[in-house]
Amino acid sequence: MKVICGLGNPGDRYRLTRHNVGFRVVDLLADRWGLTGAGRVRDGAALLEVERPEPIRRVLLVKPMKYMNVSGVPVRTALRRADADAASELLVIADDVDLPLGKIRLRRGGSAGGHNGLRDIIAALGSNEFNRLRVGIGRAGETVDHVLSTFKKDEREIATEAIATAADAAELWLAEGIEATMNAYNGLDLAAEPE
């Protein structure tokens, strides 16, 4: 089974914040696949399981229902429930202040890059060897205030497109793996002016 985990903070107060783009990507995948409802909450995470046609197979969508900084244990528990290997069968989707709005980046592993949710997952798994998809939210002002703010009116269209593109990338990861997905999406800039 493959596991796609979107990071965010639970509750309506945070629903449309920059920090919650991971949740929004998972919600979009659930909508695309005809899944209804928020999923059952078990062991600190909302879980939705779906049977997909080959080559995608079974997929578990996960949204930790703890705050971002304590996402690790719910992710570890969901992986165990799915009997999935973190290095090859987990994709974590998170926001990234170091990427401009309109860019996404996939990596096979690596550091948390200052992201507290990723840091907690690395600590809980005891490894940084898992796939991650970062969605650029840009950087402005104080980091905490920025990530907990909503997208400005002139950013919303690109943010919505970036979330849809991240969902496309997650579907390609399911079908073809991390290398093909990195090659397809890592150079893409949705905010670039058309030539």
N, C-alpha and C positions, 0 to 999 in steps of 0.2 A: 504494500500500500504506500502511496505517496502522500506526504503531508505538506500542505501549504498553510503557513501561519502568517497572518497579518498582525502587525503590532499597532497598538493605540491605547487610549484611555477609555474606560467604560463610562457611560452616562451621556445624556443629551447635551450637557454643558460642553463636552469635548467633541461631539460628533463630527463637526465640520472644521475642526482645527487642522493645522498643518501636520501636527504630530499624529493624526489619525488616518493618514493616507493608506497605511497598511490595512486597517479595518475596511476602508472604502474599496480597496482592490478585492479583498475577500468577499465583501458584500456584492460587488459587481459580478464576480465569478458565480456566486450562488444564484443571482438573478439570471445570468446567461444560461445556467444549467437547469433552470426551472425549480430550484429549491425554494421552499417557502418557510417563513418563520426565522427566528433568530438562532435556532439550533438548541439542543439541550445543553445546559450548563452542568459540567461535571469536573470536579477537581480543579476548579478555578478557571475553566475555559469554556467558551461556547463552541460546540462541536457540531459539524454537519458532515455526514458521510454520504458519498454518492458513488454509484456504479457508472462508469463511463465506458463508451465503446473503445475497443483497442485502437491505438496502443496505450491509451491513457489509463485504463483499468480503474481500480478503486482509489478514491481520493478522499482524504479527511481534511476539511477546512477548519482552521482553528483560529479563534480570537481569544487571547487571554483576557479574563475579566477582572484582572488585578490591575493596579496602575503600572504604567510602562516600566518603571524601574524594578519591578518584581515579576517580570514575565517569565523568568527562567523555569521555575518549578512547574507551572502549568504546561509549558512547552515540553519539558522532559516527560511529564506524565502522559501527555497526548501521544508522544512518540512511542512510549512503552505500550500504551493501549493499542496503537496501530501496528505494533511489532515492526517498526520502521527504523532503518539505519540513518542516523543524522547526516553522515557524510554524503550519502547518495540519494536519500529519499525525502529530505527536508528542504523546503524553500521558505525562508523567512523574508517577509516584505516589510520594509521600514522606510521612514522619511530620512532625508539626508540634507543637513543645512550646508554642507560643503559642495553640493551639486546645485547648479542653477535650476530654477523652475523650468520644466520642459525637457529635462534629461533624466534618464534612468540608467542605472549601471548594475550589472550582475557580476558576482564573483563567486568563486568556488569556496573560499575560506578567507581567513585573515583576521585582523584586529577588529575591535568594536568601533574604532574611528571616532571615539567620543560619544557614541550613542549608548545611553544607559540601558535601554532595553536589550540591545545586542550584548552588552557587557554582562548583564544578568543571565542571559541564555548561555553564553560561553562559560560562565561560572557554574551554572546548574548542570550543563552537559559535561563539563570537564574537558572541553575541546572547542576550538574555533573552526573545526572542519565541518562546515555545513554551508550550503548554498544560500546566498542572500541576494535580494533584489532591492536596491535602494532607489527611492523616488525623490528627485531633487525638489526641495522646497525653498532654496535660496537662503541667504543670510541677511539679516537686517537688525540693527540695534542689539539689545540684550537677548541672548539666545533663548532663555526660558520664556520671556515674553513673546518672542517671535514664534517659537514652535507651538505655543498655546493660543496663537491668534488665528483668525480665519483668513482665507485668501481675500485679497482686495478685489474690488469689482473688476479691475482691468487684468487680474491674474486668473480669474475663475475659469475662463474658457480653456486656457493652457493647462491649468490644474486638472480639469475634467478630462482633457485629452491625454494627459500624462497618466492618469489613473486607468483609463481605458487601455492605453498602450502597455502599461504594466500588467494588466490582466491578460492582454494578448501574449506578452512575454511569458507569463506563468503557464499559459496553455501550451506554448511552444516548448517550454521546459518539460512539461509532462510528456509531450509527444516525442521530443528529439534530444532532450538532455541539456546540460549546462553549456557545453561548448558551442553548439549550434545557436543557442539562445544568446550567448555573449556576442557571437559574431553578427547576429542579426540586429541587436539592439544597443550595444555599448557606444556606438558612434552617433546615434540618433539625437538630434536637437530639435524638439518640437517648436521651440521659440525662435528658431532661426528664420530670417526673412527668406522667402522663396526667391530663387535666382531667375 
